């Protein structure tokens, strides 16, 4: 009886060991397959919370807290100027809210360049860079590109007027009625009294406002008071720099201007003394004295 009991015990221990061995192999194979599957998966994307528009926002609208919401955004693709915390977009010390500078659709990320500073209105002043000034140019249908100008466009500025008197010429060897490129790729910050960059309707403007340095403001003011300014729209993708351009009536018609007559040359004054030697008169040059 004892022998049978011992035999059964040995068989049970053997079966238990075999089962443990098989289970261990199964677990190891499962762990290897799981690790291989994890390697084949796409890497986990790190995200951060950013503030986006909770509804469509229009230019000039006051930005309130209920107009934004927080969403997850890939950290590696964050654009510059995002707001990750509500306290940055809505400072507690601000008395008045920010205003919208550019229209935004629902779900669009709110950037610092699309809204004003807290309490600042969405006017021209908020669009000027440091050290820049706003200057208004009077235009009409002819000089203002037929009303197709919008804030955010860039324009070349041409001056047309009369230069030179008599035989005087400009640096470009022009005279009379002249058209010259005086400023290139100037950004527009407003058309009439509107700084809305999303305005899409064509409208004949009376004035456009450009962003310029103080030196450019002085040049434009002088040009506007002495002649007529015309604008030429620069393409949105155009990165070329315009060369010096100056056209007068002679160049326009392909006529070679007549050379100015040379001033008469004054003959050198000669002073002499006459000396009579008998019947002969001798001329002797001497230095002239005044």
C-alpha positions in Angstrom: 0.0 0.0 0.0 2.8 2.3 0.9 4.5 1.5 -2.3 1.5 2.4 -4.3 1.1 5.6 -2.4 4.7 6.5 -3.0 4.4 5.7 -6.7 1.4 7.9 -7.1 3.1 10.7 -5.2 6.1 10.6 -7.6 3.9 10.5 -10.6 2.0 13.6 -9.3 5.2 15.5 -8.6 6.4 14.7 -12.1 3.2 15.8 -13.7 3.3 19.0 -11.6 6.9 19.7 -12.7 6.0 19.1 -16.3 3.0 21.4 -16.1 5.1 24.1 -14.5 7.7 23.8 -17.2 5.1 24.0 -20.0 3.5 27.0 -18.3 6.8 28.7 -18.0 7.6 28.2 -21.7 4.1 29.4 -22.7 4.5 32.6 -20.6 7.9 33.3 -22.0 6.6 32.9 -25.6 3.7 35.2 -24.8 6.0 37.8 -23.4 8.2 37.7 -26.4 5.3 38.0 -28.8 3.9 40.9 -26.8 7.3 42.7 -26.8 7.6 42.2 -30.5 4.1 43.6 -31.1 4.9 46.7 -29.0 8.0 47.3 -31.1 5.9 47.2 -34.3 3.4 49.7 -33.0 3.7 53.4 -33.8 5.6 55.4 -31.2 3.4 57.1 -28.7 2.8 60.8 -29.5 3.3 63.3 -26.7 0.6 65.9 -26.5 -0.1 69.1 -24.6 -3.2 71.1 -23.9 -3.7 74.1 -26.1 -6.5 76.7 -26.4 -8.6 76.7 -29.6 -11.7 78.6 -30.7 -14.9 77.0 -29.4 -16.9 78.7 -32.2 -16.4 81.0 -35.2 -14.7 84.3 -34.2 -14.9 87.5 -36.3 -12.5 90.4 -36.6 -12.9 93.0 -33.8 -14.9 90.6 -31.5 -14.0 90.6 -27.8 -12.4 87.3 -26.8 -14.3 85.9 -23.8 -13.6 82.7 -21.8 -16.6 80.9 -23.2 -15.3 81.4 -26.7 -12.3 79.1 -26.2 -11.7 75.5 -25.2 -8.8 73.2 -24.4 -7.8 70.3 -26.7 -4.9 67.9 -27.0 -2.3 68.9 -29.6 1.0 67.1 -30.7 3.8 68.7 -28.8 6.3 68.3 -31.7 3.9 70.3 -34.0 3.1 73.2 -31.8 3.0 76.5 -33.8 4.7 79.6 -32.4 2.5 81.8 -30.2 0.1 79.2 -28.8 -1.6 79.5 -25.4 -1.4 76.4 -23.3 -3.0 77.9 -20.2 -6.1 80.0 -19.7 -4.3 82.4 -17.4 -1.9 83.3 -20.2 -4.8 84.2 -22.6 -7.0 85.8 -19.9 -4.6 87.4 -17.3 -6.3 88.1 -14.0 -4.9 91.7 -13.8 -6.4 92.6 -17.2 -9.4 94.9 -17.0 -10.6 94.4 -20.6 -10.4 91.3 -22.7 -8.4 90.8 -25.9 -9.9 91.4 -29.3 -9.7 89.3 -32.4 -7.3 90.5 -35.2 -8.1 87.7 -37.7 -11.2 85.7 -38.2 -11.0 82.1 -36.8 -13.2 79.1 -37.4 -14.2 76.6 -34.7 -11.3 74.4 -33.6 -8.6 76.8 -34.9 -5.6 77.2 -32.6 -5.5 80.7 -31.0 -2.2 82.3 -31.7 -0.7 85.5 -30.2 -0.6 87.1 -33.7 -4.4 86.6 -34.1 -5.4 88.5 -31.0 -4.5 91.8 -29.4 -2.9 92.3 -26.0 -5.3 92.4 -23.1 -7.4 95.6 -23.2 -5.9 96.7 -26.6 -8.4 97.4 -29.4 -8.1 95.7 -32.8 -7.0 98.9 -34.6 -4.0 99.9 -36.7 -1.7 100.5 -33.7 -1.9 96.8 -32.7 -0.6 95.8 -36.2 2.5 98.0 -36.2 5.9 96.5 -35.4 8.3 98.2 -33.0 9.9 101.3 -34.5 7.4 101.4 -37.4 4.8 104.2 -38.2 1.5 104.3 -40.1 1.3 106.7 -43.1 -1.9 107.3 -45.1 -1.6 107.6 -48.9 -4.5 109.1 -50.9 -5.6 106.9 -53.8 -8.4 106.5 -56.3 -9.5 103.9 -58.8 -6.4 104.5 -61.0 -3.7 104.8 -58.3 -5.2 102.2 -55.9 -5.2 99.1 -58.1 -9.0 99.4 -58.8 -10.1 98.7 -55.3 -8.5 95.2 -55.0 -6.2 96.2 -52.1 -6.7 94.6 -48.7 -4.9 94.9 -45.4 -1.9 92.5 -45.3 -1.1 93.1 -49.0 2.3 94.5 -50.1 2.6 97.3 -52.7 5.3 99.2 -54.7 4.9 103.0 -54.5 5.6 105.1 -57.6 5.9 108.9 -57.8 5.0 110.9 -60.8 5.9 114.6 -61.1 8.1 117.2 -62.8 11.8 117.5 -62.1 14.6 119.6 -63.4 14.6 123.1 -64.7 16.2 124.1 -67.9 19.1 121.6 -68.5 19.0 120.1 -65.0 18.5 116.3 -64.8 17.8 113.8 -62.1 20.3 111.2 -60.9 18.7 108.8 -63.4 19.4 111.3 -66.2 15.7 112.2 -66.5 14.0 115.5 -66.9 10.5 117.0 -67.3 7.6 114.7 -66.3 9.1 111.6 -64.5 7.7 108.4 -62.9 10.0 106.7 -60.4 9.8 103.8 -58.0 10.4 105.3 -54.6 9.4 102.4 -52.2 9.2 98.7 -52.7 7.1 95.9 -51.0 5.5 98.2 -48.4 2.9 96.3 -46.2 -0.7 97.7 -46.0 -2.1 97.8 -42.5 -5.5 99.4 -43.4 -7.7 100.3 -46.3 -9.8 103.4 -45.6 -10.7 103.0 -41.9 -10.7 99.2 -42.0 -7.8 97.0 -40.7 -9.7 93.7 -41.3 -7.3 91.4 -43.0 -10.1 89.0 -43.9 -12.1 91.5 -45.9 -12.6 90.1 -49.4 -15.0 92.5 -51.2 -13.5 94.9 -53.8 -14.1 98.5 -52.8 -12.7 101.7 -54.2 -10.6 103.2 -51.4 -9.9 106.8 -50.8 -6.8 106.2 -48.6 -4.6 103.3 -47.8 -2.3 103.1 -44.7 1.1 101.6 -45.0 3.7 100.5 -42.4 6.9 102.5 -42.8 10.0 103.7 -41.0 10.2 107.4 -40.0 12.6 107.9 -42.9 10.1 106.4 -45.3 7.3 108.5 -43.8 9.3 111.7 -44.6 10.0 110.5 -48.1 6.4 109.6 -48.8 5.2 112.9 -47.3 7.5 114.9 -49.6 6.6 112.8 -52.6 2.8 113.2 -52.0 3.1 117.0 -51.6 5.2 117.4 -54.8 3.5 114.9 -57.2 1.1 112.0 -57.4 1.6 108.6 -55.9 0.5 105.3 -57.5 0.5 101.8 -56.1 1.3 98.5 -57.7 0.2 95.3 -56.0 2.9 92.7 -55.3 2.1 89.0 -55.6 1.6 87.1 -52.4 4.4 84.6 -53.3 6.7 87.2 -54.9 10.0 87.5 -53.1 11.9 89.5 -55.7 13.4 92.9 -55.0 12.6 95.6 -57.6 15.5 97.4 -59.2 15.8 101.1 -59.6 13.0 102.2 -62.0 12.8 105.7 -63.5 11.0 106.6 -66.7 10.5 110.0 -68.4 8.8 111.1 -71.6 11.9 110.5 -73.7 12.4 107.0 -72.5 8.7 106.2 -72.7 8.6 107.2 -76.4 12.1 105.9 -77.2 13.4 109.4 -78.2 17.0 110.2 -77.6 17.2 113.5 -75.7 19.1 116.2 -77.3 22.4 117.1 -75.6 22.4 120.3 -73.8 24.4 123.1 -75.5 27.8 123.6 -74.0 28.2 127.1 -72.5 30.5 129.4 -74.4 34.1 129.3 -73.2 35.6 132.6 -72.2 38.7 133.5 -74.0 41.7 133.9 -71.9 42.4 137.6 -71.3 45.8 138.7 -72.6 47.6 141.9 -71.6 50.3 143.5 -73.6 52.3 146.7 -73.9 53.2 148.4 -77.1 56.7 149.7 -77.6 57.6 151.8 -80.7 61.0 151.3 -82.1 61.3 153.7 -84.9 58.6 152.9 -87.3 58.1 149.4 -85.8 55.6 148.7 -83.0 56.5 145.8 -80.7 53.8 144.0 -78.6 55.1 142.6 -75.3 52.9 140.3 -73.1 52.7 141.2 -69.5 50.7 139.8 -66.5 47.1 141.2 -66.4 46.2 143.2 -63.3 42.7 144.2 -62.3 
